[in-house]
C-alpha cells in the first residue's frame, strides 16, 4: 500500500517511480491517469485490487494523488471517486474494490492515449482539469454526514451502534483492507474536514479510531495532517 509516515522521505516520494513529469501529468485528468495506472498494474502482473491501484497511481503520479501539503500521504478518496466514475459513468474499467478491476475496451484506448501524452507523442489539452481543494473537501464532508455511521452517532452519540461494515463504507475500505489502509484513509478524512473548517466532525472520527482500535495499527497516533 502506498503509505509513508515519515515526512522526511517526502522529497524522494514526490518523484514519479516511472519518471513521469509533473508539468505534464498535472495537465491530464484524474480518470485518465487512474485508467493508465490500472493498465500499468496489470502489465506488471500484480493483483488489480483497489489498494494496489492506489499504490500504482500514487507512486506513478505522486503530485496528482497526494494530500495537499503532505506528499507522503496518498489521497485515497480522490482515487476512489475516480475509480467509481471510470467504472460507472465512463465504463473504462469494471470490477470491485475487493475482487479487483479490469480494463474495458474503451479503457484500453484511454490508457494508450494517456501514455502517448505523457511521453510527448500526443498534444495535451489546452485547458487544465477542473476541480479545487474546497470542492473536494466539501464532498468529503457531505460523504461523512450522509454516512450510516455518522447518522447513528447523531442519534445517541453511541459509537458501539456502528458496525464494521459501516466503518468500511465511511473509510472507503473493505473488511480485507490492512490496518495501514484504515489509518491512512481516516487521516485523509480528517485532513479534508480541517480544510473545510469542520473541526466539529473530528471527535466523531477520532472516536472511531479508538472504538475500532483493532482495525488500526497498534499504538497508532492520529496522523499529523494539519
C-alpha positions in Angstrom: 0.0 0.0 0.0 1.3 3.5 -0.8 1.6 4.6 2.8 4.5 6.6 4.0 4.5 8.0 7.6 7.9 9.6 7.7 7.6 13.1 6.1 11.4 13.3 5.9 11.1 11.0 2.9 8.7 13.3 1.1 11.3 14.7 -1.3 12.0 11.2 -2.5 8.4 10.0 -2.7 7.2 13.0 -4.7 9.2 11.8 -7.7 7.4 9.5 -10.1 8.7 6.0 -9.9 8.2 5.8 -13.7 9.8 9.1 -14.4 6.6 10.9 -15.5 7.0 14.7 -15.4 4.5 16.6 -13.1 4.3 19.5 -15.5 2.8 17.1 -18.0 0.7 14.7 -15.8 -0.8 17.6 -13.8 -2.5 18.7 -17.1 -4.2 15.3 -17.5 -7.4 14.4 -15.8 -7.6 12.1 -12.8 -9.7 9.5 -14.6 -7.3 9.2 -17.5 -4.3 8.7 -15.1 -6.2 6.1 -13.0 -7.1 4.2 -16.1 -3.4 4.2 -17.2 -2.4 3.2 -13.7 -4.6 0.1 -13.9 -3.1 -0.9 -17.2 0.5 -0.5 -15.8 -0.5 -2.5 -12.8 -1.9 -5.4 -14.9 1.1 -5.3 -17.2 3.4 -5.7 -14.1 1.5 -8.9 -13.2 0.1 -7.6 -9.9 -3.3 -8.2 -8.5 -5.6 -5.3 -9.6 -7.0 -4.7 -6.1 -8.0 -1.2 -5.0 -5.0 -1.0 -2.7 -2.6 -1.9 -5.4 -4.2 0.5 -7.8 -3.9 3.2 -5.2 -0.2 2.5 -4.8 0.4 2.5 -8.5 -1.4 5.8 -9.1 0.3 7.4 -6.1 3.8 6.2 -7.0 3.5 7.0 -10.7 1.7 10.4 -10.3 2.6 11.5 -6.7 1.9 15.2 -7.1 -1.5 14.4 -8.6 -2.7 11.9 -6.0 -1.1 13.1 -2.7 -2.8 15.1 0.0 -2.1 18.8 -0.4 0.9 19.9 1.6 1.5 16.2 2.6 3.2 14.4 -0.3 3.9 11.4 1.9 0.2 10.5 2.1 -1.8 9.3 -1.0 -5.3 10.8 -1.2 -7.3 7.6 -1.4 -10.6 9.5 -1.5 -9.7 11.2 -4.7 -8.6 7.9 -6.2 -11.7 6.1 -5.0 -14.0 8.7 -6.6 -12.1 8.5 -9.9 -12.3 4.7 -9.9 -16.0 4.9 -9.3 -16.5 7.3 -12.2 -14.4 5.1 -14.5 -16.4 2.0 -13.6 -19.9 3.5 -13.8 -20.3 6.7 -15.8 -17.5 6.1 -18.3 -17.2 2.3 -18.3 -13.5 2.4 -18.8 -13.0 -0.3 -16.3 -15.0 -2.9 -14.4 -14.8 -4.7 -11.1 -14.9 -4.1 -7.4 -12.5 -3.0 -4.7 -12.4 -6.4 -3.0 -12.2 -8.6 -6.1 -10.1 -6.4 -8.4 -10.6 -4.4 -11.6 -10.1 -5.0 -15.3 -9.8 -2.7 -18.3 -12.7 -2.4 -20.7 -12.1 -1.8 -24.4 -12.7 1.9 -24.1 -10.3 2.0 -21.1 -7.6 0.3 -23.2 -7.9 3.1 -25.7 -7.8 5.8 -23.0 -4.8 4.3 -21.3 -2.8 4.1 -24.6 -3.8 7.7 -25.4 -2.8 8.9 -22.0 0.6 7.2 -22.2 1.3 8.9 -25.5 0.6 12.3 -24.0 2.9 11.6 -21.1 5.7 10.6 -23.5 5.1 13.7 -25.6 3.9 11.8 -28.6 0.4 13.4 -28.5 -0.5 17.0 -27.6 -2.1 17.9 -24.3 -5.5 19.6 -24.0 -5.1 23.4 -23.7 -7.4 23.7 -20.6 -6.3 22.3 -17.3 -8.5 19.8 -15.5 -11.2 21.4 -13.4 -11.6 21.0 -9.6 -10.5 22.6 -6.4 -9.5 21.7 -2.9 -12.6 23.3 -1.3 -14.9 21.4 -3.7 -13.1 18.2 -2.8 -13.3 18.8 0.9 -17.0 19.8 0.7 -17.7 16.4 -1.0 -15.8 14.6 1.8 -17.8 16.4 4.5 -21.0 15.5 2.7 -19.9 11.9 2.5 -19.3 11.8 6.2 -22.6 13.5 7.1 -24.6 11.2 4.8 -22.9 8.0 6.1 -24.8 5.4 8.1 -22.1 5.6 10.7 -22.5 9.3 11.3 -26.3 9.2 11.3 -26.2 6.5 14.0 -23.7 8.6 16.0 -26.0 11.6 15.8 -28.9 9.7 17.2 -27.3 8.7 20.5 -23.6 9.6 20.4 -23.1 5.9 20.7 -20.2 4.5 18.7 -21.0 0.9 19.7 -24.1 1.0 17.5 -21.8 1.4 14.4 -20.9 -1.8 12.6 -17.6 -2.7 10.9 -19.4 -2.7 7.5 -20.5 0.9 8.2 -16.9 1.9 9.2 -15.6 0.4 6.0 -18.2 2.3 3.9 -17.2 5.5 5.6 -13.5 5.0 5.1 -13.7 3.5 1.6 -12.2 0.3 2.9 -13.2 -3.4 2.8 -13.0 -5.9 5.6 -9.9 -7.2 4.0 -8.1 -3.8 4.0 -4.9 -3.6 6.0 -4.6 -1.6 9.3 -2.4 0.9 7.5 -5.1 1.5 4.9 -7.7 2.2 7.6 -5.3 4.5 9.3 -4.4 6.4 6.1 -8.0 6.8 4.9 -9.1 8.1 8.3 -6.2 10.6 8.0 -7.5 11.7 4.6 -10.9 12.3 6.0 -9.5 14.4 8.9 -7.4 16.4 6.6 -10.3 17.3 4.4 -12.5 18.1 7.4 -9.8 20.6 8.6 -9.5 22.1 5.1 -13.3 22.8 5.1 -13.1 24.1 8.7 -15.4 21.5 10.1 -13.4 20.6 13.2 -16.7 19.6 14.9 -16.5 16.3 13.0 -13.1 15.4 14.3 -14.3 14.0 17.7 -16.5 11.6 15.8 -13.7 10.4 13.5 -11.1 10.1 16.3 -13.7 8.3 18.3 -14.0 5.7 15.6 -10.2 5.2 15.8 -10.5 4.4 19.5 -13.6 2.3 19.3 -12.3 0.2 16.4 -8.7 0.1 17.6 -8.3 -3.5 16.3 -8.7 -2.1 12.7 -5.8 0.4 13.1 -2.1 0.0 13.7 -1.2 -0.8 17.3 -0.4 2.3 19.4 -1.2 4.4 16.3 -1.5 8.1 16.9 -3.6 10.4 14.8 -1.7 11.4 11.6 -0.1 14.8 11.9 -2.0 16.3 9.0 -2.9 19.9 9.5 
